[in-house]
C-alpha cells in the first residue's frame, strides 16, 4: 500500500479515445492484484473501446482519506498530462469506483480544479477535472460516518481511515462540495445496503438537482452493498456504459 501505481488496460479492438480511471479502493484500502485477475472486471468497458486505468492510492491504515484524495487527484493530473502517451483524449477522462472508490470518484467530480497556478511542480498545474463520474454504493457524507460522528455505525470501526476528526469530515464529503460546475454523475445504490445506506444516494441526488448538475440516481431495491444478483450486475454494467457513452 505504499506505491502510487496504475495498470493500463487497452481495448483489443478500436479504442474510442476515452479513458475510465477505476479507483482501486475498498474501505480506503488499496491493493495491487495481477492484471489477468482484474481484467474480467474491465472487459465490458474494453469491449466498448474504453481504455481502463486501475488507480491505486496510498492505502489505509498507513495513509488517510485526505492522502487518498490527494493521490487520486494526482492520478487524474498525471493521465491528463500524459494523455498522448496513453492514446486518450485529455478532455475525455471518466472515473469509476465502488464503495470507498465511489466516494473518491465523487470527490474528484465535485472538487475538480483547473490546476494550481502556484504549484511547486508541473503536475500540480495540470487540471484535475473529470468529464463524468460513476459511483457505486458510495458514502457521500463522511460527517455521519467518521468515528467521532454520533451516527457512525459500529461496522465503521473496521475502517481505520474513518478515524478522521469530525471537523475535517466535511472537507472530504462530496455532498458538501456540490456546485453547478461538477461533473455529470451516475450514482447506484443498494436498497438493502446496511453498510452504506441508500440515503447517501438520495442526499447527493437532491444536491445535484438543486445545483442543476446532470445526474442520475438508481437504487436496486433488493441489493446490498455488493449490488448482488446477476440481473443487478448486468443492469449496472449497461447503465455505466450508457452513462459514459452519453457524457
N, C-alpha and C positions, 0 to 999 in steps of 0.2 A: 503493500500500500504506500510505497514511498515515491515511485517513479510516476511522472506525468507522461503517460504513453497513450497511443492511439493506434488502432488497427484499421486499415482502409480496405474495404471490400468493393471491388469494381464489378459492374454488371458484365455478364458474359456476352450479352447482346449489345445493341447500340445504346450508349449512355445518353440520358436526356439532358445532361448538363447541370442537374440539380443534385445537391448533397443533403443527406439527413444525418445529423450528428446524434448518435444514440448515447444517452447518459448512462454509463455503467454504474449504477448506484442502487443499493437496497439498504435502507436504514442508514444511508450515507457511508456504508461500507462499499469499497470499490476494488474489485479484484480482477486480475487477468485470467482469461480462460483461453485454451487453444482455439485458434481461428476455425478449425474444422468442427469444433463443438458449437461455436456460436453462429456459424454461417446459416444453418437451417432457420434460425430466428429471423434472419435478414432476407432470406431467399425471395419472399413475395415482393419485397421492395426492389431487390436487384432485378427481378424479372420485369419490372416496370421501368427499368432504366436508371434508377436512383443509385448514386454512389453512397455507400453506407460507411459511417465512421464511428467506431466504438471508442468513446472517450472515457478515460479513467482519471479521476481526480485523486488527490491525496486522501487516503482512506481513514475513516473512523477506526479505532478510537484515538489514534495518534493525532489526526487532524480534525478540525472542527467544521461546522457548517459554513462559517464565514470563509474559511480557507477553501472549502469545496466550491463555493460560489466563485471565488476569485480564480480558481483553477479552470472551471468550465468557461468563464469569460475569456480567459487566455486562450483556451482551445478554439473558440469562435474567431478570435483575432488572428490566431495562427493559421487556421484554414483559409480565412479571407485573404490574408497576406500572401499565402502560397497557393491560391486557387488555381492558377495556371499550371502549376506543378501537378496538382491533383486532377486536372482536367475538368474542373467545375466552374460554374459562374459564381463569382463572389457575391452577387446580389440574390442568389437563389439557394440560400442555406436555411434548412429547417432543423428543428430539434425535436427529439422524441425521447420520452422516458417514462418509467413506471415507478410508482410509489415515491421514494426519495428522488429517483431520477426524474419523475414527473414534476416534483417540486422544483428541481434545478432547471428543468425546461421552462417552467412558468416564470421563474426568476429571470431567466435570460429574456423571455418575451416581454416582461413588464419593466425591466430596468436597462434594456439595451441603450448604448450611448453611441455617439458619433466619433468616439476616440477622445483621449485626454490630451489636449494640446501641449501641456507641460510635463507629459510623462517622461520618465528618465530614459526609457528605451523605446526603440522604434515600434515595437509591438503594441505598446500602450497607446500609441497614437492611431491605431487601426480601429475602426468601428466594431462594436460588439453586438450590433443589432442583428436580429434574425428575421427571415421573411415569414415564417409560420411555425406554430408550436402544436404538438400533440402531447397531452399529459394524461397518463393513465393512472387512476386512483391516487392523485396527488394530495398531500396535505397543503392547503392553501393559506392557512393562518397558523403560524407557529406560536402565536400568543396563547393558544389553548392547548398546545402540545408540549412545550418545554417543561422540564421537571418542576420548575417553580410555579407553573400555572395551576390554579385550583382545579381546573377542568381536565388536567393531564391524566390520561388513562394509565392504569398500572402497567400495561404492556409496554408503555414507552420507556420504562426503566431498562428495557433490553437494548436501548439505543443510546449509547453514551453521547452521541452527537447532540441529543436533545437536552443535555446538561448545559444549557445556554442561558445566561441571565435573562430574566423576563424583560428587562428594559432594552435588550438587544433583539428580542424575538421579532418585533415589528420590522426592523430593518431588513430582515431576511424572509419576510412573508409576502408572497406575490399579491395577496389581497390588498395590502396597504399601498402598493405601488401602481395600481391600475390607473392608466391615463389614456387619453384618446389616441396617442401615437403608438400604442402597444401592438405587438404582432398578432395577427389573426390566430385564435387559439381554439382547439378542439379539446374538450375535457370529457373523459369517460370514467364513470364511477360504478361501483358495485352496490346495488341496493341493499345487500345484506353484509356489507363490509363493516366489520366491527373494529378493525384497526384504524382505518381512515374512513369514518362515516361519510355517507353521501352528502351530508350538509356542507362539507368543504367545497364540493362542486357547485352547490346552489349559491353559496356565498360569492364565489368569484363570477358565476354566471350573472348574478344581479349587478355586480360591479362592472363587468364588461358591458352589460346592457345600459347601465347608467351613463357610461362614457362612450357608448356607441362604437365599441370595438367589435369588429367582425368575430363572431364566436359561435360555438355550438356546444351544448351540454347533452350528453347521452348517459342515462342510468340503466344498467342492466338489472332488472328487478330481482332476479334470482341469483345474482353473482356475489361472491365475497371478494376479498382483497386480491385474489389471484385471477379474477374475471373468469372463473372456471366454466367449463362446458364447451363442447365442440362448436355449438351454434354461436355462442358468445364470442369465442375466439375467431371464428370465420367472419362474423359481422365486424368485429373490432378491426381486423386487417383491412376489410373493404372500406370501412369508414376512414381509417388512417390514410389509405392510398388516395381515396377521393378527396380528402382534405388537402393533402399535399399537392395533388394534381391541380386542384382549384386555386390554391393560394400561391 
